[in-house]
Amino acid sequence: MAASAELSPSKILDTINAQDSTLEPTLTTPQDSQINEAKNDVAPTEKRKRDDADGNTNTDDNRSLHPLWKTSLCSYFRKHASCSHGETCRYAHSEEELRPRPDSTWDPTSERGKKALKSVTGEKIAVKDGVMMTELVDDIDGDEDDGFASNQALSKCLVHLPMKWSSENLRNFLNEQGIPFKHAKTKKGMAIGFVTFEDEEQLKSSCKDLEGKQIGNKTIEVADVNPRSFEKKSNSSVPSSGALDDEPNDDSLVIDGSDSKKRSSREVVTPLAHLSYADQLEQKKYSLMQILKKLPRNARKACPNGVPVPEWILKSREIGGLPCNLEGIIESPIVNGYRNKCEFSIGYSMEGKATVGFSLGNFREGVTAVEEPVDCPNISTIACKYAAILQEFLQHTELPVWNRFKNCGFWRQLTVREGRSNGNTDDAETFDGIAEVMLIVQVSTASFDDAQVAAEFKRLAQAFITAATSHCATLPLTALIVQDHQGISNVAPSDAPLHSLAIGAGDPERDESISAADVRIHDYISNLRFSISPTSFFQVNTLAAEKLYSLAGDWACLGPDTLLFDICCGTGAIGLTLAHRVGMVIGIEMNAAAVSDAHKNAENNGIKNCRFICSKAEQVMGSLLKEYLNVPKEQVDDPNICGTVNDIPEDSAGPEPENGKQASHCSENNNSEVENEGPKESTSETGNTSMKQFKNVVAIVDPPRAGLHPTVIKALRTHTRLRRLVYISCNPESLVANAIELCTPSPTEIERGNKDNRGWRRMSSAGLARHRAKSMPISEAFKPIKAMAVDLFPHTPHCELVMLLER
């Protein structure tokens, strides 16, 4: 050890390298022992050599054989002018030390890498702090006299601006500094801005003044703009991390942040169309099984301590981890052209043409390109024809297409709703079995002259009429509705203003004086005629919906003594198709137009044992369950239970049990309550009223993609008389999340507060459901009995899933 103290760390390491290169690993000498002891005494600032799998030390020469050795610049060395790894660092510390990559390219942050990019694209690309600043420029000032070339030469990018600055802040700053400019704007959420100057002299002088300016502790840098015209964007093979730019209303550029130029509307809308229908069903079934396996896993985690794990969770291992048997998937009776509602976006195509079709990607990814609905097998022929008619009209309109970056423009979306015949209509009056068509054109009239808008609407109506009647087989056109929507997204609220346009004479439904809210088309399910308003929900695949509703009714075990709750009922399709099999139907829907349609549908089909409530289910579900299960119901001369649609106002927001009002006038004077143990006769306090109780209480829920509201789940879970629940879901993930709360045993003590919910925003839907289950009031849990899928959406990954829950 005395000798080792006399050796310096550098000499020791040199000796180690020399010994490793000259001696066999099996040889041991006194000097080796001395060196091995010295290895343990190396100063902490030095790093020990790492041995490879063969026991040999990796020397610098061996490291240099790695294909990526010194092919990237060392970011730590570039920032601090030093690196603790020294010569052993795998990254290059200078341009001279940098090596080309295996694909013969250079580090894009290096000088040679920048030159290579310039030689490929022929454009100037500014890279600041590793971020490529790209601007889309095409007449950004909206002046027709200023072309693309002039903006390209007279635009600059300012880097290191305050992140929260708006365009107005940037303009004020330039004015305060006395810097002349023509246009200035910032990028939302980015520390950059773009400035356009009047001429080259102004540009040079302004750039000189701007360079080095301080804003707080930031120094402004001036970079060149990378102009991206549409053709150059689509033909370039070099990827760009372009910043999203505000476009003018008449801009034909398309921001393409992905590979949308390689995609078609067929690939986006019907991604499974390349598979045979049998293969599509197999793929959907496999995907559903993987999602359903999450239910027992998460329910087991949510089981409270000290509470036995439910038997259905234990048995899930015997059926491949599923909560219950997935009994298969029911095929759609019609595979092609099945959609009775199509929503077409209005935007610009990859070639810069105003187009009515489908978006090729997500807006958040910077994709706004729209392509015509060519070869989309789920779209009907008549829907494609009306999209083409509107597209031709847009080529000659004076009003601009909606700009999703500036949130301005006029034309936004076209919705085509179709009503099929019931088979009794003359074929000459239909087009491929379609008897009625409603067109809904979504626009944004803000900041446009009323007279100009009215004139354009007349031209639009005339264009549709002329094209429909001039077709070799006249296209049906029942109503033309204009929806005025000012929001950012095309998803308009249910109360967005509607305006009916006159499309003919002699038909009262086509009279412009008729309110748009009163315009209807009709469709048929199970030989029942349904009225459909412009904004109401109706299943897009009518024939497959018949199978779906029939399956739900069979699983619900309905009978004359059954009280059926149809939650999220829409136009009442489920409840009305099953009304002849139950004692009474209570439908709940928050869309007022859909509730109005449900009332009319019940009346038109002669169904009198249905009541429809216009309200959110979470607001009335608890009181409805209490009312209909605890208050005896009065019988009328008709064998059905009273409470017809004619007795219920359309704007009813639900029952008011606190003041004694019941479902209909025939029970207003009855305040007595008896146990609902089955159908039985009883007498009220007045002695002249005959009563009937419901023995079987069933709920069928068909919620939107987000699933049921937690309050609704709690109401369903805590009411002991509700023994059977049929859940219809268009989003299996939501079904699993809701089933976790419905099927997890209650804790012995309810947890209060949200001490474990700090990261709830990052939780999955199943994780949130587990946490909510811990605060579920003490009640008997449901258990999954069986599940079945119904394919309502061929050629897409989606399908409806039905699950039966009992307790």
Disulfide bonds with the S-S distance in Angstrom:
none
